[in-house]
Amino acid sequence: VVVAEGCGNTLVKSTGETDDGGNVKLADVGPWLRDKILDRFKQVRLPLTVKYIDPTYMVRAVRPNANDSVYCSVLADHAVHAAMAGYTGVSIGKVCERYVMLPIQAITHQKSKRVDLNGRWFVRLVSTTLQPDLSPDGRAPPAPAAEDQGANPLVEFSDPVELEGMLGPDDELRRLELEHLSAKFGAKAHASTLDLAIQGSHLGFMDGGSWATQTLGTRSSKEIRVNLQMLRAGPRRTLHFKPSEVAAAIVTCGGLCPGLNSVIRELVMMLFAYGVRKVYGIRGGFKGAVKPSTWVTLTPDNVRDIKDRGGSVLVADRGNPPDADVAAALRARGVRQYFVIGGDGTHRGAYAQYQAMAEESWECSVVGIPKTIDNDIALLDRTFGFDTACSEALKAINTAYVEATCNANCIGLVKLMGRHCGYLAMMATLSARYVDICLLPEMDVSLEKVLEHCAYLVQTQGYAVVVVAEGCGDTLIQGSGETDAGGNKKLGDAGVWLKDQILAHFKTIKLPLTIKYVDPTYMVRAIPANANDSIYCSMLAQAAVHAAMAGYTGVTVAKVSETFVYLPIGTITNTPNRKVDVTGHWFERMLAATLQPNLGAAGGAPAQP
């Protein structure tokens, strides 16, 4: 049982006194509710102990995690930029994934945000707890509030803008249409069963016209921009499948990533909430699909606690058997809904398997959930597990910093994951704030300049902290050209190689040096999801089940511009992977944090700050 302190003014009536800030002093609802529960169990003669935990001062007195550390730093940077540019009476915020300046009235003249009991987040909460309607007997559940556009307090402080000015003359607005099983197998209409399991809230069903458009914004460049419309994720009132007749299968592919078990758990829980009673887990990736011995039965009881474990209970693997063989195995088990968790290669395989099933006229909804620890899938706000990985990577950098600063003439060297994309190394560097050199695979790097700057740092401040992304194993050094089972190029070990190069350079210039080398590769990907990622994984999994139940197929679930949406799998498989833009704002922020000089091979600039 979790209770918010504000219930000390609803479940219990406070005295009405106020503190120095004018806030009403609340009754302590925690001990009050504990006593009420104990009294109730005593009345009905049931044994009970209550373990009461009040973390009030713990949750507000801790250090920020990696995500919040970056967020705080960027807000502070923009506050200074605003002041330097002469803006005043403004506040800095992040709205729809963009950092913006707001009039202070946008903060002071709006009511504080509250949980909307008719909103999607409350529905998601009730979908997780499955608590019944706990309102007092006889009180009707609150009806959805009617929207009143005239009541928006921000109208007074804003000016109307013509929409034409937000789009260039050649810009386009395009809709990402989805495939639906009705196109090949005919339309079906079954009433949703979800409201039978989730009774504590209005469900807020979506329909076929629930489209979301990417956030618009002006820009200085003249390049043509395509803005996308995407179908919003969520439950539908009409289902394509009758849940009692559905068999579902779940598979995880590729490498490990924080949050895999959270996704598996929530897929199972939501399927059972609909009324599905046959859910299979396929162990060992796509290769496990064709081996009968690797299929296991999943139930709410055997997945309830797996979110607290790292890795995947279904054992991820790389490699694709023939698509027709996987399709035949799914058909043999009667699978009608197939949930695939993995990156772009996995999505490519999932779509090929869907096509193989369609050729055999087997009606099965295929839904992907994007996964990559590198956060390199274009269009998505971020991929699940990335926030957790950053927090764990920060621990490695902290370790390197302590070692570097507490040992004479020492460099702390950290190698972080990122085969072709340096987002993890860059964001972890930003969250740490005391990295001196960060090397990404997107950068043009001169080894000579890196070595010179390492020597400069040790001579001037006595230590240095260096972060290198694993993808530099294909830029600073050349790999063997071999590939793994998933078709990925095997990289040279950039961390060990760079350590040896630095040591050799210091030996050449006769400077004393020790290097404390930290490689947290398997630590950052093998831990359970943190709170932020756990919520994210749950939302993606719930949305995936809603999509399958509604009959959508060949789709993947994503969060774009702070909105959960469905995308055609082709947006994952046919779009180039995201890379760090070395001319962009995030790279600029990294350079501002490290103060590293131009380390590029071109130009011959001296390696000095």
C-alpha positions in Angstrom: 0.0 0.0 0.0 1.3 3.4 -1.0 -0.3 6.6 0.3 0.5 10.2 -0.6 1.0 12.7 2.2 -1.7 14.9 0.7 -4.2 12.3 1.9 -3.6 13.9 5.2 -6.0 16.6 4.1 -8.6 14.2 2.5 -8.7 10.9 4.3 -7.9 12.9 7.5 -8.8 16.5 8.2 -5.9 18.7 9.1 -6.0 21.4 11.8 -5.9 24.2 9.3 -2.6 25.6 10.6 0.0 26.8 8.1 3.8 26.8 8.0 6.1 29.7 7.3 5.5 29.3 3.6 1.8 29.5 3.9 1.3 25.8 3.2 -1.4 24.0 5.2 0.1 21.6 7.8 -1.2 18.2 7.0 -2.1 15.4 9.3 0.4 12.5 9.2 -1.7 10.1 7.1 0.9 7.3 7.2 0.6 6.3 10.9 -3.1 7.1 10.8 -3.7 4.7 8.0 -1.5 2.1 9.6 -3.5 2.3 12.8 -6.8 2.1 10.9 -5.6 -1.1 9.0 -4.4 -2.7 12.3 -7.8 -1.9 14.0 -9.7 -3.4 11.1 -7.8 -6.6 11.1 -8.2 -6.8 14.9 -12.0 -6.5 14.4 -12.2 -9.3 11.9 -9.7 -11.4 13.9 -7.1 -11.8 11.2 -3.3 -11.8 12.1 -1.4 -8.9 10.6 1.9 -6.9 11.0 2.4 -3.6 9.2 5.9 -2.6 8.2 5.7 1.2 7.9 8.2 3.1 5.8 8.4 6.9 5.5 11.2 7.9 3.1 10.2 11.6 3.0 13.6 13.1 3.7 15.4 10.3 1.9 13.8 11.0 -1.5 14.5 14.7 -1.4 18.1 14.7 0.1 19.7 12.3 -2.4 22.1 13.2 -5.2 20.5 13.5 -8.6 20.8 10.4 -10.9 22.5 10.7 -14.2 19.4 11.8 -16.1 18.6 14.6 -13.6 22.2 15.7 -13.4 22.2 16.3 -17.2 18.7 17.9 -17.0 19.8 20.3 -14.2 23.0 21.2 -16.0 21.2 22.0 -19.3 18.5 24.1 -17.5 21.3 26.1 -15.7 23.2 26.6 -19.0 20.1 28.0 -20.7 19.3 30.2 -17.7 22.7 31.9 -18.2 22.2 32.1 -22.0 18.9 33.8 -21.4 20.4 36.4 -19.0 23.3 37.0 -21.3 21.0 37.7 -24.1 19.0 40.2 -22.0 15.8 38.2 -21.4 14.2 38.9 -18.1 11.1 37.7 -16.2 11.5 34.3 -17.8 11.8 30.7 -16.6 13.6 27.8 -18.3 11.7 24.6 -19.0 11.6 21.5 -21.1 8.3 21.1 -23.1 7.7 18.3 -25.6 11.4 17.3 -25.5 12.6 20.9 -26.2 14.3 23.3 -23.9 12.4 26.7 -24.0 12.1 30.0 -22.3 8.7 30.8 -20.7 7.3 34.0 -19.2 7.4 33.6 -15.4 3.5 34.0 -15.6 3.4 30.6 -17.3 4.5 29.2 -13.9 2.8 31.6 -11.5 -0.6 32.0 -13.2 -1.4 28.3 -13.7 -2.8 26.0 -11.1 -0.3 23.4 -10.0 -0.4 20.1 -11.9 -2.5 17.4 -10.3 -3.3 13.8 -11.2 -6.2 13.7 -13.6 -8.4 10.8 -12.4 -9.8 10.6 -15.9 -6.4 10.8 -17.6 -4.1 8.2 -19.1 -1.6 8.2 -16.4 -4.2 7.3 -13.7 -5.5 4.6 -16.1 -1.9 3.2 -16.3 -1.6 3.2 -12.5 -4.9 1.3 -12.1 -3.8 -1.1 -14.9 -0.7 -1.9 -12.8 -2.3 -2.2 -9.4 -5.7 -3.6 -10.6 -7.2 -1.9 -7.6 -11.0 -1.6 -7.6 -13.0 1.6 -7.4 -12.2 2.8 -3.9 -14.5 5.8 -3.9 -17.1 6.0 -1.0 -20.2 3.9 -1.5 -22.9 5.6 -3.5 -20.6 8.2 -5.0 -20.5 8.0 -8.8 -17.1 7.9 -10.4 -16.0 11.3 -11.7 -17.1 12.0 -15.3 -14.5 13.2 -17.7 -14.2 17.0 -17.5 -15.3 19.0 -20.5 -12.5 21.0 -22.1 -12.9 24.7 -21.7 -10.5 26.5 -24.0 -11.4 29.9 -22.8 -10.3 29.1 -19.3 -6.6 28.7 -20.2 -4.8 31.3 -18.1 -1.9 31.4 -20.6 -4.0 33.1 -23.3 -3.5 36.4 -21.4 0.3 36.1 -21.8 0.6 34.8 -25.3 0.1 36.0 -28.8 -1.6 34.2 -31.7 0.7 32.8 -34.4 -0.2 31.9 -37.9 0.4 28.1 -38.5 1.8 28.9 -41.9 4.8 30.5 -40.3 5.7 27.3 -38.5 6.2 25.4 -41.8 8.5 26.3 -44.6 7.0 26.6 -48.2 8.4 23.1 -49.1 7.9 21.4 -45.8 5.5 18.4 -45.6 3.2 16.9 -43.1 3.0 13.1 -43.7 0.9 10.4 -42.0 2.5 7.1 -41.0 -0.3 4.7 -41.9 -0.3 1.2 -40.2 -1.0 -2.2 -41.4 -4.1 -3.9 -40.0 -5.1 -7.6 -40.1 -8.5 -6.7 -41.4 -7.0 -5.8 -44.8 -6.2 -9.5 -45.5 -8.4 -11.4 -43.1 -11.5 -9.2 -42.9 -12.8 -6.9 -40.2 -13.8 -8.3 -36.8 -15.4 -6.5 -33.9 -15.3 -7.7 -30.4 -16.2 -5.5 -27.4 -13.2 -4.7 -25.2 -12.8 -6.8 -22.1 -10.3 -4.5 -20.5 -12.9 -2.6 -18.5 -13.8 -5.8 -16.7 -10.3 -6.0 -15.2 -9.7 -2.2 -14.7 -12.6 -0.8 -12.8 -11.0 1.9 -10.8 -10.8 4.5 -13.6 -12.2 5.7 -16.9 -10.2 3.9 -19.6 -10.2 6.6 -22.2 -10.4 4.5 -25.3 -8.6 5.6 -28.5 -10.1 5.3 -32.0 -8.7 5.2 -35.5 -8.6 9.0 -35.7 -6.4 9.5 -32.7 -3.4 11.0 -34.5 -0.5 12.9 -32.9 1.7 15.3 -34.8 5.4 15.9 -34.1 6.2 19.1 -32.3 6.5 22.0 -34.7 9.1 24.7 -34.4 10.8 27.4 -36.4 14.4 26.9 -37.5 17.2 29.0 -39.0 18.2 26.5 -41.8 16.4 26.4 -45.1 16.4 22.6 -45.5 13.1 20.9 -46.2 11.5 19.3 -43.2 9.0 16.4 -43.0 6.8 16.5 -40.0 5.0 13.2 -39.2 1.6 12.2 -37.9 1.5 9.0 -35.9 -1.4 7.0 -34.5 -1.6 7.4 -30.7 -1.1 4.3 -28.6 -3.7 3.1 -26.2 -6.7 0.8 -25.7 -9.4 0.5 -28.3 -13.1 0.0 -27.6 -13.3 -2.6 -30.4 -10.9 -5.6 -30.5 -9.9 -7.6 -33.5 -9.3 -10.7 -31.4 -11.5 -12.4 -28.8 -9.0 -12.6 -25.9 -10.1 -16.0 -24.6 -9.1 -17.5 -28.0 -5.7 -15.8 -28.2 -2.3 -17.5 -27.7 0.5 -15.0 -27.5 4.3 -15.4 -27.6 7.1 -13.1 -26.4 10.8 -13.2 -27.5 13.9 -11.1 -26.7 16.7 -10.8 -29.2 20.1 -9.2 -29.4 22.2 -8.1 -26.5 21.0 -7.5 -22.9 19.6 -4.2 -21.8 18.1 -2.8 -18.5 14.4 -3.2 -18.5 13.9 -6.4 -20.6 12.2 -8.2 -17.7 10.1 -5.2 -17.0 8.7 -5.3 -20.5 8.2 -9.1 -20.4 6.3 -8.7 -17.1 4.0 -6.0 -18.2 3.2 -7.8 -21.5 2.1 -10.8 -19.5 0.1 -8.7 -17.0 -1.7 -6.7 -19.6 -2.5 -9.8 -21.7 -4.1 -11.5 -18.7 -5.9 -8.2 -17.9 -7.6 -8.6 -21.3 -8.5 -12.2 -20.6 -5.7 -14.0 -22.5 -4.8 -17.2 -20.7 -2.1 -18.7 -23.0 1.1 -16.8 -23.1 4.4 -18.3 -24.2 7.9 -17.1 -23.7 10.5 -18.1 -26.3 14.0 -18.6 -24.7 17.1 -17.9 -26.8 15.8 -15.3 -29.3 14.6 -16.2 -32.8 16.7 -19.4 -32.8 14.6 -20.6 -29.8 11.4 -20.2 -31.8 12.2 -23.3 -33.8 13.1 -25.5 -30.8 10.1 -26.8 -28.9 12.1 -27.3 -25.8 12.8 -23.6 -25.4 9.1 -22.6 -25.2 7.9 -21.8 -21.7 4.5 -20.8 -20.2 4.3 -17.3 -18.7 1.7 -16.3 -16.1 1.3 -13.4 -13.7 2.6 -15.6 -10.9 5.9 -16.5 -12.5 6.7 -13.0 -13.8 5.5 -10.9 -10.9 8.9 -10.2 -9.5 11.2 -10.5 -12.5 11.3 -6.7 -12.9 13.8 -6.6 -10.0 16.2 -8.8 -11.9 18.7 -7.7 -14.6 18.9 -9.4 -18.0 16.1 -11.4 -19.6 14.4 -14.4 -18.1 13.9 -15.5 -21.8 17.6 -15.5 -22.5 18.3 -13.1 -25.4 20.4 -14.3 -28.4 21.5 -13.2 -31.9 21.0 -14.9 -35.2 18.0 -15.6 -37.5 16.8 -19.1 -38.6 14.8 -19.1 -41.8 11.8 -16.9 -41.5 9.5 -19.6 -42.9 10.6 -21.9 -40.1 9.9 -19.4 -37.4 6.5 -18.7 -38.9 5.7 -22.4 -39.0 6.7 -22.8 -35.4 4.4 -19.9 -34.4 1.5 -21.4 -36.4 2.0 -24.8 -34.8 1.5 -23.3 -31.4 -1.5 -21.3 -32.5 0.1 -18.0 -31.8 -2.1 -15.1 -32.8 -0.1 -12.3 -31.2 3.7 -12.1 -31.4 5.7 -9.6 -29.4 9.3 -9.0 -30.4 11.8 -7.0 -28.2 15.0 -5.9 -29.9 16.8 -3.4 -32.1 16.6 -2.7 -35.8 18.0 -6.1 -36.9 15.4 -7.8 -34.7 12.6 -5.7 -36.1 13.8 -6.5 -39.6 13.5 -10.2 -38.7 10.1 -9.8 -37.1 8.7 -8.1 -40.2 10.0 -10.9 -42.4 8.4 -13.5 -40.2 5.1 -11.6 -40.3 5.3 -11.6 -44.1 6.0 -15.4 -44.0 2.9 -16.0 -41.9 0.8 -13.8 -44.2 2.0 -15.8 -47.2 0.7 -18.9 -45.4 -2.6 -17.1 -44.5 -1.9 -17.3 -40.8 -3.6 -14.5 -39.0 -1.1 -13.2 -36.4 -0.4 -9.7 -35.1 3.3 -8.9 -34.9 4.3 -6.0 -32.6 7.8 -4.8 -31.9 9.2 -3.0 -28.9 12.5 -1.2 -29.8 15.5 -2.0 -27.7 19.1 -0.7 -27.8 21.3 0.5 -25.0 23.0 2.9 -27.5 19.9 5.0 -27.9 20.6 5.2 -31.6 17.1 4.5 -33.1 16.1 7.6 -35.0 12.8 9.4 -34.3 12.3 8.0 -30.8 12.7 10.3 -27.8 14.8 7.6 -26.3 15.0 3.8 -26.0 14.2 1.9 -22.8 17.2 1.1 -20.5 19.2 4.1 -21.6 18.5 6.1 -18.5 19.5 3.2 -16.3 22.6 2.6 -18.3 23.6 6.2 -17.9 23.3 6.0 -14.2 25.4 2.9 -14.0 28.0 4.4 -16.4 28.1 7.5 -14.1 29.2 5.1 -11.2 32.1 4.0 -13.4 33.2 7.6 -14.1 32.9 8.4 -10.4 35.2 5.5 -9.6 37.7 6.7 -12.2 37.6 10.2 -10.8 38.2 9.1 -7.2 41.1 6.9 -8.3 42.6 9.7 -10.5 42.3 12.4 -7.9 43.5 10.3 -4.9 46.6 8.8 -6.6 49.6 10.8 -7.7 50.1 11.4 -11.4 47.1 9.3 -12.3 44.6 9.0 -15.2 41.2 7.4 -14.7 40.2 5.8 -18.0 36.7 4.5 -18.7 35.4 2.6 -21.7 31.7 2.8 -22.3 29.4 1.1 -24.7 28.5 2.7 -28.1 29.4 0.8 -31.2 28.5 3.5 -33.8 26.8 6.0 -31.6 28.4 7.9 -28.7 25.2 8.9 -26.8 25.9 6.8 -23.7 29.5 8.1 -23.4 28.4 11.7 -24.1 25.4 11.7 -21.6 27.4 10.0 -18.9 30.1 12.6 -19.4 27.6 15.4 -19.1 26.1 13.9 -15.9 29.5 13.5 -14.3 30.7 17.1 -15.1 34.3 16.3 -14.3 35.5 14.3 -17.3 38.5 16.0 -19.0 38.4 14.1 -22.4 35.5 12.3 -24.0 36.1 10.4 -27.3 33.2 9.4 -29.5 33.1 7.3 -32.7 31.5 10.3 -34.5 34.6 12.4 -33.8 37.6 13.0 -36.0 40.4 12.3 -33.5 44.1 12.8 -33.6 45.8 10.3 -31.3 48.8 12.7 -31.0 46.6 15.5 -29.8 44.9 13.2 -27.3 48.2 12.1 -25.9 49.5 15.7 -25.7 46.4 16.9 -23.8 46.7 14.0 -21.4 50.2 15.1 -20.6 49.1 18.7 -20.3 46.4 17.8 -17.8 48.6 15.6 -15.6 51.3 18.3 -15.6 48.9 21.1 -14.7 46.3 19.5 -12.4 48.0 16.2 -11.5 45.3 13.9 -12.9 42.9 13.4 -15.8 39.6 11.5 -16.4 39.2 10.1 -19.9 36.1 8.5 -21.3 36.2 6.5 -24.6 33.3 4.9 -26.4 33.8 1.3 -27.7 33.0 2.5 -31.2 36.4 4.2 -31.3 37.7 0.6 -31.8 36.7 1.1 -35.4 37.9 4.7 -35.8 41.0 5.2 -33.7 42.1 1.7 -34.5 41.0 -0.6 -37.3 39.0 -3.8 -36.4 39.6 -7.2 -37.9 36.6 -7.0 -40.2 35.0 -10.1 -38.6 31.3 -10.1 -37.6 29.3 -11.7 -34.8 26.2 -13.9 -35.2 24.0 -10.8 -35.4 26.0 -9.4 -38.3 27.7 -6.7 -36.2 31.4 -5.9 -37.0 33.7 -7.0 -34.2 35.6 -4.0 -32.9 39.1 -3.6 -31.6 39.2 -3.0 -27.8 39.6 0.8 -27.8 40.0 1.1 -24.0 42.9 -1.3 -23.6 44.5 0.1 -26.7 44.2 3.7 -25.6 45.6 2.8 -22.1 48.7 1.3 -23.7 49.2 4.3 -26.0 48.9 6.8 -23.1 51.4 4.8 -21.0 53.8 4.5 -23.9 53.6 8.3 -24.5 54.3 9.2 -20.9 57.2 6.8 -20.9 58.6 8.5 -24.0 58.4 12.0 -22.4 59.7 10.6 -19.1 56.7 11.5 -17.0 55.5 9.2 -14.1 51.9 7.9 -14.6 49.5 5.2 -13.4 46.3 4.5 -15.2 43.2 3.1 -13.4 41.2 1.4 -16.2 37.5 0.8 -15.7 35.4 -1.2 -18.1 31.7 -1.4 -16.9 30.4 -2.8 -20.2 28.5 -5.7 -18.6 27.6 -3.8 -15.5 25.6 -1.1 -17.4 23.6 -3.6 -19.4 23.0 -6.3 -16.9 21.2 -4.4 -14.1 17.5 -4.0 -13.5 15.7 -0.9 -14.8 15.6 2.1 -12.5 12.3 3.8 -11.6 12.2 6.0 -14.7 12.9 3.1 -17.1 10.6 0.8 -15.2 7.7 3.1 -15.9 8.7 3.6 -19.5 9.0 -0.2 -20.1 5.6 -0.7 -18.6 4.0 1.9 -20.8 5.6 0.5 -24.0 4.5 -3.0 -23.1 0.9 -2.0 -22.4 0.8 -0.1 -25.6 2.1 -3.1 -27.5 -0.7 -5.3 -26.2 -3.3 -2.7 -27.0 -2.0 -2.6 -30.6 -2.1 -6.4 -31.0 -5.6 -6.7 -29.5 -6.9 -4.0 -31.9 -5.5 -6.0 -34.9 -2.5 -3.7 -35.9 0.5 -5.6 -37.2 3.9 -4.9 -38.5 4.1 -2.1 -36.0 6.4 -1.0 -33.2 5.6 1.1 -30.1 7.5 4.3 -29.4 7.5 7.6 -27.5 7.9 10.5 -29.9 7.6 14.2 -28.8 6.5 12.9 -25.4 3.6 11.0 -26.8 3.2 7.2 -27.0 2.5 6.2 -30.6 2.5 3.3 -33.1 5.0 3.3 -36.0 5.3 1.0 -39.0 8.3 -1.3 -38.4 9.9 0.3 -41.5 10.5 3.5 -39.6 13.0 1.4 -37.5 14.5 -0.8 -40.2 14.7 1.7 -43.1 15.9 4.8 -41.3 19.6 5.3 -40.6 20.6 5.0 -37.0 20.9 8.1 -35.0 24.4 9.4 -34.3 25.8 12.3 -32.2 25.8 15.4 -34.3 29.3 16.9 -33.7 27.9 20.3 -34.8 24.8 20.1 -32.6 23.8 21.4 -29.2 24.5 18.2 -27.2 28.0 17.9 -28.5 28.5 21.5 -27.7 27.3 20.9 -24.2 29.8 18.1 -23.8 32.7 20.3 -24.9 31.5 23.0 -22.5 31.6 20.4 -19.7 35.0 18.8 -20.5 36.7 22.0 -21.8 38.7 19.6 -24.1 40.4 21.3 -27.1 39.9 20.5 -30.7 41.3 17.0 -30.9 40.6 16.5 -34.6 43.2 15.2 -37.0 42.5 18.0 -39.5 43.7 21.5 -39.2 46.8 21.0 -37.0 45.4 23.1 -34.2 47.5 22.8 -31.0 46.2 20.6 -28.3 45.7 23.4 -25.7 42.4 24.5 -24.1 
